[in-house]
Structures are given as structure tokens and as C-alpha cells.
Amino acid sequence: MLGRPNALDRVVDAIPAHNLLTRSPIDLIDPARAAAAAHLEQVGIPVWIAMVALQIAVLAWFWNAGLSAQLRDRLRSSVRSEFVVRFTFGALVALLDKLVALIPQAVQYRFWRIMDLTEMLFRTWLLDWIAGTIVAMIVAGLIAAVVLWLADRTHQWYVYTIAGVIGFTLLVSYVNPFVIAPAYVAYSPLQPSPSLASGIAKLEKRSAIHVPILQEHISPRTRLDRVYVMGWGGSQRIVISDTLIASATEAELRFVIARSYAWVAANNGLHLALIQGAFIVLGTALAVFISDRVGFRRDDDPVSRLALLGAIMGCVYLIALPFYNGYSRNLGLQTDQVGVALSDDPASAIRLEVRRADQALLPVCPNPFTSWYLMDYPAPGRRIAALQGRSDPCVKQRR
């Protein structure tokens, strides 16, 4: 069962186009859902802060207490290969980091479950967490082993590391539609109605873009909507969730496809992959610079200090995340404008955002912390106001 369209969808469907274009974004959102969104925001912020603070603190404690050096020594006493020692150490540090975050993430999952934002049973959520943890351990282990191996052999190790990080980020983003994403979610080609197919053909002609459009089957996990473009260059695919296809009007679907064509035309997937790679490189470089100025323990070496490096990288992450989220939000607003120009239907674009905010319990005017750290997409209030061609009402509300 999709669970969509539901009663809330029917309320959104009934909003007149004139109201969508003229009324304040704050008035367009269901008041009860807005209140629930504010409550969820109040809970989500301290949970997220606790999670990140615990991860940083535990990694720093693990190094400072000498446990990091003890783990390294035990690995070296049982494994002859230094490459394997470094891989295993990096993987175990990643496991420690993930275990520390487990309880806050479980609390967050519980609130999502209470708010009816996910259909996943706890055992399914836990299996996903385990799978993600295994992947994180493998990646962290390989990075630790390969980078330290390069540092042993050349003074230009950082050049190869930078090239490797950027190349790996681009590779993962490019192959995601073919290798990674299908391992987690089921996709099928979109089967549009005749009228929607005609609309898509017109959009393709106007935009000169032709990429596959896939339907994502997420209804067993959630009733929420998703639409995005994965990949970059020739691997780009437009993905629309089955929940959105079931609940949105045909005009809304034309808009999301138009907006996706705008994203594809600008090749924003490539830009985001490059930005992500650059942030990783710069963040790691800054963390290494800071950690080199922290005094060495008597039992320290580059392997045992990986835990300290991880803690400092967490602090750097707190500095860098608002900049990345801000860049991503601006991309979203720019893509909205091009999508409206292609579809020539701002009312449907606004209706789609009202539907998304109501269903997902998104705060219309989030507080600055939420915007900086928890939202890489425009807030509903700002997005709707931009689509209406008016100033952001949230600025006045904060005053």
C-alpha cells in the first residue's frame, strides 16, 4: 500500500491556484502540520548536536587515554602486514565512531516513526545501519592504509591523495545510478500517461535534454516524496518516487521533470561532486595541520593518531557544513527558476512545495541552526516566496 494520496494530499489539491500565487507561504502550510514540524525541529537539533559532540569527544578520548596506541599494538602483535594493520585500525575507528552515533540515530528514527515519517520497522532500520557501517569501515580502512602507504614512499603523497579523493568522489557519483543505488532501492522506467508523455516530449524539445526517467519504489519504507537527479554527465538519471507519482497532480509532475531537466542541463551533479571532493580535501588538510600541532604522546605514531585526526575532522566538518549546505540551497533555488521557465506553471511548483512541506513536516521558517546544519535544500518559506516573486517572509518572522 502506498498510503498516497491521503487526506492531506486532497487538501493540498483543493488549494486554488490564485491562493498559491498570492498568499503568504506561512498561510499555505497546514497549521497543525507546521506545529508538528516545529516540535520535530526542537527535538532534532539537540539530538544532532549530541550525536556529533559524542563522536568528536569519544575519538579524542580514545586517543588521549592511550587506547588508540594499545589497539595499534595489539593489531601489530597479531598481524604481520602493516598494510592490514592500518586497514583494520582505520576500520575499527570508523566502527567506534558509528557505534557512538547509534543511540542518537535510533532516537531520531523513533521520533520519525512516531511522526509517521517512515514505514520501516526497527529491524529493517537496524539492518540498514549495519550495512552502512560496514561500508564506512571498508572505506575508512582503505583510506587509512593507502594514504599512510603513500606517505611512507613519497614526499608528494598529498598530491596523489588529493587526486585520489577527487577521482574517487567523481567515480562514485558517476557509477551510482548503475552500481550503488540499485543495491539499495528498486527502480523501473517511468510509465507516464499519454498526456504526461506528451508534456515530457515538449519539455525535452524546449530544453534539448533527453535522459532516462526512473520510478523509485520507496513506498514500503516511507510515504514521503522524493525526486532527484543522480549521476553526472552521461550517467545522469531523473528519479521520481512512486509516492510522488501516486499523489502529485500531472502539472506538478511536469514541473519536477522540468526542474530536473534544468539540473541536468547545468550538470549540477558534477559541480556538487567536485565541491564535495574539494571540501574533503581542504577539511582533511586543515585537520592534519591542526593535529600536527597537538603534542605527541610517548606511544604515538601516525597510526594511533588517526583517532585524533578523526576528532579534529569532526570539528572541521562543523565549520564546513554550513558553507556546503548554503551552496546546495542556492543551486536548488536557481534550478526552481529555470524549471518554472520551462514548465510555465509557478502555481504547480508552489503546490508541490506545499505538499512536500506538509507531508514531510518541514519547518516553513527554520531557525538558523537548522538551515546551516540540517538543510541542504531551500526552506519551504523561502522557496515558495521565490516562486511567487516576493521577499522571504521568514526574515521578518525572525525579527
N, C-alpha and C positions, 0 to 999 in steps of 0.2 A: 504494500500500500504506500503510495506516495505521500498521502496526507495533504496534498495540494491539488486544486485550490481549496483553501479553507475559508472560514467566515471572515477572517481578516483580509484575505485576498478580495473577497466580494465587496468589502467596504472600500478598499482602495480602487477597485474597478468603478465604483459609483461616483468617485470624485469628479465633478465637471472639469473639463479642460480649462475653462476660464478661471476657476479657483486655483488650479495648479499653476497657472501662469501669473497670477496676481496676488495670491495670499502669501503671508509670511511662512517660511519653511517651518517655523515653530508651530504654527497653527495647523499645518498639514499633517503632522505626525499625530497618531492616536495618543491622547493624554495618558491613558493607563500604561501603554507600552513605553512611552517616554519616561514615566516614573519608574517603571521596572528597569529600564536601561540605565537610569541614574543610580539605582540601587546596585545593579551589577557592576557599574563602574566603580562605585565606592568600595566594593569587595575586591574587584580585580586589581586595583592599584596596590594595596598593601600586600596581597598575595604575590604579585610580580616582584615587588621590591624585596620581600622576604626571600624569594627564590634566588634572585641574583646576588643579594648580600650573603646568603648562606654559601652559595657556590664559591664566591671570592674568598670568604673567611675560612672555609674548610680547606681549600687548596693552600692558602697562605699558612694556616696552622699545620697542615700536613708536612710542609717543607720546614717550617721553623722548629717543629718538635723533633726533627730528625727522622721522622717516619719515612720520608721520601728516600733518604740515604739508606735506611735499613731495607726498604723494599728493593732498591737497586742492588745492594749487596747479596740479598737472598737470591735474586734472579741470576746474578753472576756466578754464585756458588753452585747453581743447578743447571745453568745453560752455558755452553762454551761459546756460541756465536754471539758477538757483541751486537750484530745487527738484530738478532732475535731478542736480545735483552732490551734494546732500545724500543723495538716494536712493542714488546709485551708491556714495558713500563708505560709507554705512551697510551696504550690501550687501557691499562688499569687506572691511570689517572683520569682518562675520559669516563671510565665506569664510575669512579668515585664522584666525579662531577655530576653525572646523570643521577646517581643514587641520591645525592643531596637534594636534587631538584624534584625527586619523585613525589614527596609528600605535598609540596605546594602545587604541583601539577595535578595531583589527584584531587586536591581541594577545589582547584579550578574546574576540573572535569565534573565534580559533584554539583557545583553551582550551575554549570551548563545543563546538566541532567535535570536539576530541579526546575530550571527556567525553560525546559523543553526545547533546548537548542541543539541537542544531539539525541540520536536514537540508539547510540552504541551502548551495549551492556558493558559493565566494568571489565569483564574478562576480555572482551574484544579490544577495549581501550588499552588494557594492560599488555595484550599481545602486540599491539601496535607500538607501544612504548618499548617493549623488549626488542622488537625488530629495529626501531630507530636507534636504540642504544648499541646494538651490535654493529650497525653501520658506522655510528660515531666512533666506536672503539677501533674499527678497522682503519678508518680514515686517519684518526689521531695517531695510531701506531705507525702507519706508513709515513706520515709527515715527520714524526719524531725520528724514525730510523733513517729515512732518506736524507733529511736536512743535516743531521749530525754526521752521516756518512760523507756528505759533500764537504762539510766543514773540516773533516779530517784530511781531505785530499786536495783542497784548493782554497786559496785566499779569496777567490772570486765566487765562493759558494752562494753569496747573497744574490749574485746576478742570475745564477741558474735557478735559485729558489724563486725569485720574482717571476722569471719566465715560466717556471713550472706552475706557480699558483695561478697566474693569468691564463695560461694554456689549459689547465685543469678546469678552471671555472667556466671558460668558454666551451670546453668539450662537454662538460656535464650539462650545461644549458642546451647545447645543440642536440645531444642524443636523448635528452629527457623524453621527448614525445615517442621515441622508438623503443627505448630500453627501460628507463626508470619508472616513468608514470604508469605504464601498463602493468607493472608488477604490483601496484597498489590499488588501482581503480580500473573498472571495466569501461571501455569506450566502444562506441559504434558510430558509423556515419550518420549524420543528421538526415532524417527523412521529413523534409518540410512539406507542408500542404501546398497545393498548386498556387495559391495566391502568395504565400510566403516565398515559394521558389521564384515566382515572377519578381517579387520585390528584391530578392537576393541578386538576381540577374541584373537588375537595374543598378543596384549598388556596385556590383562588380564592374559594370561598364563605366560608371561615374568615377570610381576610384582607381580603375585599372589594376585591381588586386584580385587574384584568384588563389585561394588557399583552401585546403580541406577544412570542413566544419564538422566537429565531432560532438556527439552527445555523451555526457559523462553520467554514469549511473551511480549516484550517491544517495539515492532515497533510502536504502537500508540503513544508512548511517545518520542522516540528518534530513530535516525538512527545509533547510535553508537553501538559498540560491547561490550559484557560482557561475561566473563567466570570466574567461581569461584567455590569453594567448600564451602558449608555451613554445619554447624553441626560439631560434633566431635564424635569419637568412632563409635558406631553402627548407629548413626543418619546421617552420612555423605552422602551428595548428590552432584554429579557433575552437575553444571548448565551451559548451553551454551545458549546464547541469539539467538532468531530467526534471528536477523540481521546478526550475525556471520555465522550461518548455511547457510543463503542465499548468503553471499558474499565471504566466505573463500573457498580456494581450499580444496579438500579432504585431501591432505597431511597436510595442516595447522590444520584441524580438528583432524587428528590423533595425531599431536603434542600436541594440547591443552588437549586432553584426556590423553596422556602420562604424560604430566606435572601435570595434576590433579591427576593421579594415584600416582605420586611421592609425592604430597601433602598429599594424604590420607595415604600412607604408613608411612610417618613421623608423622602422626597425628598432623599436624601443627595447625589445628583448636583448639585443646585442648591447645597447647602451647600458642597460641595467647589469648585465653580466660583467661588463668592463668596470662599472662603478663598484660592484661587489668585490671583484678581484683587487681593484685599487685600494679599497677600504681594508681588505685583509692584509695586503702588503704593507700599507702605511701603519695600520694598527699593530701588526707584528713587529715592524721596525721600531716603533715607539716603545713597545713593551720590552723589547730586547735592550734598547738604550737605557730604559729605567732600571731594569733588572741588573744590568752590568754595574750600576751604581749602588746596589744593595750589597753589603758586605758578605763575603763568602763564609760559610761555616767550615769548620775543620774537615768535615767529612763530605764536603760538597764537590760536585763535578757537574759538567753540562747536563748529564742525565738527571741527577737528583734535582737540579734547579728547574726542570721542566714544570714541576708543580708550582713553583714561584712564578714562572713565566705565565702559566695559565691564570693565576690570580691577577697578575698585572694586566693581562689581556682582557680580563673581565672588566677592570676599571676603564681601560681604553675603550671598550665596547660601549660603556655608558656615555662616554664623550662623543663617540662617532655616530651612534644610532640616531639621534635627532636629526643630524645632517642628512643621513641616508633616507629617513622617513620623509623629510621635507622635500627632497628631490623627487621621491616617488609620488608624493601627493601632487606636486606641480605637474608631473607627467600626466597624472590622471585628469587634472583639470584641463590641460591642453588637449588631451585626446577627446574629452567630452565635447569641446567646442567644435572640433573637426567632425566628430560623429554627428552632431546636430546639423552642421552644414551639409553633410552628405544625405542625412535622412529627412531634413527639413521638417522635424517634428519635435520641438522642445517640450511640448506637453507630455508626450510619451516618455521622454527621457526623465522628466521630473516624476512622473508616476512610477517609473521603475525604481527611482531612488527612494521614494516614499515607501514603496512596497518592501524594499530591502531593509530600510531602517526599522520599519515596524516588525518585520519577521525576525530579524537578527538582533533586536534590542540594541541598536546602535545609538549612542548618545547624540542628540541633534547638535548640541553645542558642548563638546567635551572640554574638560579643563585642560590647561596647557600640558600638564604631565602626560595625560592620555594621548594628546596629539603628538608630543615629542617622542614618546617611547612605545606606544601600543598601537599606533595607527599609521600604516604606510599608504593609506588611501584618504581622500578628502572626507572631512566630516559631512554628514548629511546637510546640516545647515548651510555650510559654505558651498557645497556642491549644488544644492537646489538654488541658492541665491545667484550663483554664477550662471546657471542655466536660465534663470529669469532675467538676467542682466541687471541685477541690483546688488547693493553692498551687502556684505556679510552681516546678518543680524546678530551673530554670536559676539561680535566685537562690542556692540552696545550692551549686550547682556552681561558680559564680564565686567563692564564698568559699573 
